[in-house]
Amino acid sequence: MQGKTVRFVAFMATVLVLGSLGLVLLSTSLQEVTFAVNDKRAQANALADQVADLEAQLTAAGSVSGLAAKAQDLGMKPNTHTALIKLPKGKIVGQAVPVTGGEVPAASYRTLAERQRMRAIIEEQARIKADRKRQAEAKAKKEAAEKAEAKAKAEAKKKAEKAKAAGQ
């Protein structure tokens, strides 16, 4: 009877050890899968951001102002005297007139280099303005600190005088 009990206890201990080992392996593999899923999610989010950026660039490039800027870079100018072609019959409506460049006085005819230079000037002016504001804030902060220090010294001097007067 005792031999059967020992075998039963050994069997149960083996089952318990194998079950625990199985749980550890299962937990480890689940953690690995979870890390892999999190990595894939991060990649998907990065790709989604990239797609959004590319779509924004595409929209900007296809916008009227984007096309106008590219046309100006190619040396094209707006023409207010256009002719239209009616497609079913091929009839031309209106009369096309060559562009001289003065048809739209409000239009600015700047090259890409000129626009970049203007953008750089505007950015430099904004940077200078921000620097001046930072300097003014630093100066005001320094003056406030000096004022607080002077006030603290004056209060300490008054306390010292009171203590001296009380001591006499």
C-alpha positions in Angstrom: 0.0 0.0 0.0 2.8 2.3 0.8 4.4 1.7 -2.6 1.2 2.7 -4.3 1.1 5.9 -2.3 4.7 6.8 -3.2 4.0 6.2 -6.9 0.8 8.3 -6.7 2.6 11.2 -4.9 5.5 11.0 -7.5 3.0 11.0 -10.3 1.1 14.0 -8.9 4.4 15.8 -8.3 5.4 15.1 -12.0 2.0 16.4 -13.2 2.4 19.5 -11.0 5.9 20.2 -12.3 5.0 19.6 -15.9 1.9 21.8 -15.5 3.9 24.6 -14.0 6.5 24.3 -16.7 3.8 24.4 -19.4 2.3 27.5 -17.8 5.6 29.3 -17.7 6.2 28.4 -21.4 2.7 29.6 -22.4 3.1 32.8 -20.4 6.5 33.5 -22.1 5.2 32.8 -25.6 2.2 35.1 -24.9 4.5 37.9 -23.8 6.6 37.5 -27.0 3.4 37.7 -29.1 2.3 40.8 -27.2 5.6 42.5 -27.8 5.4 41.6 -31.5 1.9 43.0 -31.7 2.9 46.2 -30.0 5.8 46.6 -32.4 3.5 46.1 -35.4 1.1 48.6 -34.0 3.9 51.2 -33.6 5.0 50.5 -37.2 1.4 50.9 -38.4 1.0 54.2 -36.5 4.3 55.5 -38.0 3.1 54.4 -41.5 -0.3 56.1 -40.9 1.5 59.3 -40.0 3.7 59.0 -43.1 0.6 58.5 -45.2 -1.1 61.5 -43.7 2.0 63.7 -44.4 2.2 62.5 -48.0 -1.5 63.1 -48.5 -1.1 66.7 -47.1 1.9 67.2 -49.5 -0.2 65.9 -52.4 -3.1 68.2 -51.5 -0.8 71.2 -51.2 0.9 70.4 -54.5 -2.4 70.0 -56.3 -4.0 73.2 -54.8 -4.5 76.2 -56.9 -1.8 78.2 -55.1 0.7 75.3 -55.3 0.1 74.9 -59.1 0.4 78.7 -59.5 3.7 78.7 -57.7 5.0 75.9 -59.8 3.8 77.6 -63.0 5.7 80.7 -61.9 8.8 78.7 -61.3 8.5 77.5 -64.9 8.2 81.1 -66.1 4.5 81.0 -66.8 2.2 84.0 -66.1 -1.6 84.1 -65.7 -3.6 85.0 -68.8 -6.9 86.7 -68.4 -7.7 86.4 -72.2 -8.3 82.7 -72.6 -10.0 80.8 -75.4 -12.2 77.8 -74.7 -12.8 74.8 -76.9 -16.3 73.3 -77.0 -15.5 69.6 -77.2 -18.5 68.1 -79.0 -18.1 70.4 -82.0 -14.6 71.6 -81.6 -15.7 75.2 -81.7 -13.4 77.8 -80.2 -15.1 80.4 -78.0 -13.1 83.6 -77.3 -9.8 84.7 -78.7 -6.5 83.7 -77.2 -4.1 86.6 -76.7 -0.4 86.1 -75.9 0.6 87.0 -72.3 2.9 90.0 -71.8 3.1 89.8 -68.0 1.2 92.9 -67.1 -2.4 91.5 -67.5 -2.8 90.9 -63.8 -1.1 93.8 -61.9 -1.8 92.3 -58.5 0.0 89.0 -59.3 3.5 88.7 -58.0 5.9 87.1 -60.4 8.6 85.8 -58.0 10.9 82.9 -58.8 11.4 80.0 -56.4 14.7 81.6 -55.2 13.0 84.9 -54.5 10.2 83.3 -52.6 12.7 81.3 -50.5 14.7 84.4 -49.8 11.5 86.2 -48.7 10.6 83.3 -46.5 14.0 83.3 -44.9 13.7 87.1 -44.3 10.3 86.6 -42.6 11.7 83.8 -40.5 14.7 85.8 -39.5 12.5 88.8 -38.5 10.3 86.4 -36.4 13.4 85.0 -34.7 14.7 88.5 -33.9 11.4 89.4 -32.5 11.3 86.3 -30.3 14.9 87.0 -29.1 14.0 90.6 -28.2 10.9 89.3 -26.3 13.0 86.7 -24.5 15.6 89.4 -23.6 12.9 91.8 -22.3 11.4 89.0 -20.2 14.8 88.1 -18.8 15.5 91.8 -18.0 12.2 92.1 -16.2 12.8 89.0 -14.3 16.3 90.2 -13.3 14.9 93.6 -12.2 12.2 91.9 -10.1 14.8 89.7 -8.5 17.0 92.7 -7.7 14.0 94.6 -6.3 13.0 91.6 -4.1 16.6 91.3 -2.9 16.7 95.0 -2.0 13.4 94.7 -0.2 14.7 91.7 1.8 17.9 93.5 2.7 15.9 96.6 3.9 13.6 94.3 6.0 16.7 92.6 7.5 18.2 95.9 8.3 15.0 97.1 10.0 14.9 93.8 12.1 18.5 94.3 13.0 17.9 97.9 14.1 14.8 96.8 16.2 16.9 94.0 17.8 19.7 96.5 18.5 17.2 99.0 20.0 15.5 96.2 22.0 18.9 95.0 23.3 19.8 98.5 24.7 
